[in-house]
Amino acid sequence: MAADPRRFPGFLTVHSLLIVGTLGLACATVASRSGDPPARSVPRGRAAASTTEPRPTLGPLAAPPSPPVSLDARLAGMGFALPEHANVYAVRVVEGAQGRVYQQFQAGGGALAEDFWPASSIKVLAALGALDFARSLGYTGAATVTFDGDEDDGTRTLRSIYEPAIRDSSNYDYDLLVRIAGRDRLNSQFLTAAHGFPATSITRSYAQTELDDSPAMILEEGDKRTYVPERKAVLDPECKAGNCSNLFEMAESVRRIVLAEQLPPEQRFDLDPTDLADLRQSLLEAEGFFAPAVAAVLGRGARLYSKPGDAADLDCLDVAFIEAADGRKFLLAATVPHAAGGCDTLVELATDVLKLLTVT
């Protein structure tokens, strides 16, 4: 399906005052795992959006606080030829006397590039959208969900749906999350600039489900019970490919889950602590593509919170928060087209980027 991604800048929610007053920063992003590719290929060659000053209409966290530092020349100096249409976003998280600083870097199309298929990395945002809807009604992931008149799905907890969608990259459960969130609400109320996701849009099914229709459902938790009537999507898709995002926003979804309790209030998802812990564990248990690169550069014992994606004939990508055994922390997202080496080249790229990030 031909992508027509939106040209709005993404943003990374960072401690802006710390960043502005310290080391030069930068940004870029990538993420994904399994997920049915679009029927038609994604167009290539569109330049990444500007990463200069945030647009004031998008709110306080709508864009990177400063331009990213380019790694292209340094990768070339290491003998790595960056594939055409590859994108990299990397962050070195530095804990110092003045607090936490995010040193940001990018290569290729960079953090705001959208000319790739987001595949399953976008499933994290679908899970967050479903949880946000449940939260608006006073429920957590422990709530049971029963679709009215749909015996195939039975009664399941919301948590039992989002865990396999992230951990195992279940396409069926991803579709359920979008239907629970409601396609229109997901895109017009959650995936917005105010929440930090102006470029992301989700309207594409990965399991041949009709996502325009959210059947009536019953939510129950404890002694609380809510009937949600059927919802029909009426808003036009925001991108012709059906699912659009950029590397920056998908990496941000992972960062805000992994570091949830350590972030200022305006950067936190309004979710139950148990759901945040379960989301984090699901990311930790997902099998990402970066593991060989992390082992080669950071050694044993590193914790890898990852949401990879692989769309046959299109892109191989991964987005991960990495914590080495010695406490060093990194955020790494990258995508490589299958026509330019795919997953094998992605691992090589991640290895060299991590080597650069570990240089003092």
N, C-alpha and C positions, 0 to 999 in steps of 0.2 A: 504494500500500500504506500503510495507516494507521500512522504512526509512533507508537511507544510508547517514546521514548528514556529512558534511565536517568537518574536524578536524582542522579548523583554529581558532585561538583565536579571540574573539570579543573585543570591546573596548568601554570605556565610555569617552567621551570628557569632560575633567574636567580642571579646572585651576591648572595645574600641579605644578606650583611653590608654590602656596598656599598650596596644598595638601602635597607636600614633606616636607614643613617646618613646618607642624602643626601636628594635631592629626592623629593617625593611621587610615588608610582608608581600604576600602574593596569593594567587588562588587559581584553582582549577578543579575539576571533579569528574568522577566516573562511577558507574555501578551497574550491576545486573546479574542474573543467573538464568535458569531456563525460562522459557516463555515463548509461545508461538510467535514466529516472526510475521510481519505484515505480508500481505499477498504480493505487494510490489516493493521494489527496493527503495531504500532511503536515499534521497539526493545527497551528493557529496560536494565539497568544495566551498560551502558558504562560510565566510569568516565568522569567528566568534564575536559576540556582542562586546561592546566597550566595557571595560572594567574600571573606568574612571570614577568620578564622583557619583554617589547614589542619587537617583532622582527623588526629590523631596516628596513627590506624590506617592511613592511606594512605601513610605514609613521608615522608621529608624534602622531597620535591619535588612533593607531591600537590596543592598549591593555590597561588595567587598569594600572595606574602608580605605584600601590603597591598591594600586595595581600590583599584579603578581610578578614575581621574579621569574624570568624565563630560564628554563633549563636546556633549551634546544642546543645552544653552543657547547655546553658542558657535556651533554650526551654525545654530541658529535666528536668531542675531544677524547671521549672514552672509546671511540670506535663504534658506537651504536648509531646506525642510520635509522632515524625515526621514520616509521612507515607513513605514507601519505594517508591523510584522514584519521590518523591516530590522535588521541587526546589524553592529556595527563593533568591531574590535579593532585598536589601533594602538600601536606602541612606537617611541619615539625613543631610539636608542642613542647614549649620550654617552660619549666617551672623555675622561677627565680625569686630573689628577695623582694622584688616588686610585684610578684604575682605571676599569673600564667600569661604567656605570650604565644600567639599562633604565627609562626613564620610560614608564609604561603608561597607556593611555587606552581608553575605550570609549564606545559610543553605542547607542541602541536596545536590543535584547535583550542586547547585550554579549558578553563573552568566553565565557560558559558557556551561552549559549542553545543549545538543541538542536532547536528547532521549525522545521528546514529540512532539505532533502534534500542530503546532502553531495556527491552526484554524484562527479565524478572527482578531486576534491582528496584524497579518501580513498585514492587509488591509491598515493600516496607511502608510506602506512603498510602497504599490502599488499606493496609492494616491500621495505620494511624487514623485514617479517615473514618473507618468503621468504629474504632474506639471513641473517637471524638463525637460521633453521632450518639453512641450509647451513653456517653458521659453527659451529653446535653439533656438526656432523659432521666439521669440519675442512676445509671448503671455502670458496672465495671465489666471486665472480661470474664468474670465468674457468672454473669447472667446467661441463662439459657435462651436460645433463639429457636422458635418454631415458626416455619413458614406456613401460613394458612393454606390448607388444602394441598400441601406438597409433601406426600409421604416419603418421597425419595430422600429428602434431606433429614427427615426426622427431627428430633430435638437435640441440639448440641449446645455446648457453651461457646460463647464468642472466643474464648481463649483456645478452645480445641480446634477452632477454625484458623485463627491467625498464626498459631505455632507451626503447623505443617506448611502453611503458605510461605513462611520465611525460612524455616529450618530445612524443609524438604523441597521447597519451591513448587508446591502443589498448585497446578493451574486451576483445578476445580475449586479449591478453597480460596484462591485469589478472587475468582469470579463471585463467590459467595460474599466476600468482604465488600466488593464494589456494590453488590445488590443491597447489602445491609446498610452501607453508608448512604446509598441513593446516589445515582449518577449526577444529578443536578446539584444536590447539596455538596457532594464531594468536591466538585469543581468550582462551584460558585461561593461556597462558604469556608471550606477548609483549605483547598489548594489555591490560596490567594496571596497577594503581596503582603497583606497584614500578618499572615502566619509564616511568611518567608518562602513561599513557593509560587512566585508569579509565572514561571515558565512551565510548570508541570501541569499536565492535563491527562486524565484517565478516562477513556471511553471504550477501549478495545477489550473484548473478551479473549481469554487464552484457552478456554475450554468449550467454545461454541455455545455459550450461554447468551441469552438476550439480556444485555445489561441495561437497555432502556427501560426495562420493566423490573421494578422492585416489588415483589408480591407482598401482600399484607402479612404481617408477622406479629408474634407475641414475644415480648421480652419479660422474663421473670427472674427475680433475684431476691432471696429471703421472702418477706411477706409482700413484696412489691410486684405488681403485674401491670404491663402496659401493652395496649393493642395499637399497633402502627398500621394505618390503612395503606392500601396499595398506592405506590407512587410511580407515575409515568414521567420519564424525562422529556422535557420540552425544549430545553436549551440546545442550540447548535453546538456540535463539538468544537473545541477551541483549536484543534489541530487536525488536519485531514488524515494524518497517519493513525489517529485514534489515541495513541499514547505518545506523549512528548514530555521530555524533561531535559535538564542539562546535568553535567557532572557535578556541578556545584551543589545543586539542590538535593540530589540523591545522597551525596556524601554528608550533607547537613542533616538529613533524616537519621543517619547512623550516628553521627556525632552527638546529637541531642538525646539519643537513647542511651548511649554508652556513658556519657558524662552527666546524665540528668541531674543527679543530686548536687553536682559541683557547679552548676551554671546559675547565673543570676535569674530571678523570677521571669523576666521578660523573654528568656530564651528557652524556657521549659515547656514541654507539652503538659497540658492539664489532664494528667492521667493518674489512675490509682497506682501507688508504689508497687503493688504486686504485678500489675501489667507491665510496668517499666522493667522490672526484674525479669519477667518472662520473655519480653521482647529481646532484652539483652542476651539472655541465655539462648534464645533461638538463633540469634546472629552468631553467637559463639559456636553453636553446634553445626551451623551451615558449612558445607564443604566448598570453600572458595578456591580460586585459581592462584592466589598469591602465596599460598603456603610454602611452595618450594623456594620462592624468592626470600621470604621471611626467614626460613631456616638457614639459607645460604649466607645471609647478611647479618642477621641478629642472633643466630644460634638457637639452641633449644630453649623451651620454656616460654616462648612468646605466646601471648593470647591474641587471637585473631577474630575480631567481630566483623563478619563479612556477609555481603549479599551479592553474589556473583550472578552473571547472566550470560547466556550463549544463544544467539539466534543464528541458526544454520544459514550459511551463505551471506550473512550480514555482518554482525559484530560479535566479538568475544570481549567481555568486560567484567570488571569487579570493582567493588567499593568496600573499603575496610578501615576500621580503626584498629591499630596495632599497638600492643603494649609489650615491650621486650621484657625479659626476665629481670633486667637491671633497672626497670622503671621508665626507660625512654618511651615516648609515645609519638605515634605518627598517624596521620590520616592519609590514605592513598587511594586514588581512584584513577582508572585508566581504561581505555577502550582501543581495540585494534580490529580493523576489518578482517574478515576471513580471507579476503582477496589479497591481503598484505601480510599473512602469516597467522592470523587468528590467535588462538589460546597459547600456542607455543611461544610466539613472539611477545604476547602479553606478559608472560613470565619473565622473559629476557628483559623487557622494558622495565618491569617492576623491580627486578634485581638491580639494574643500573641506577634507577631513581633512588632506591633505598641506600645504595652505596653513597650517592651524593648527599643524601639527607643526614647520613651518619658522620660526615666530615665536620669537624668542629669549625 
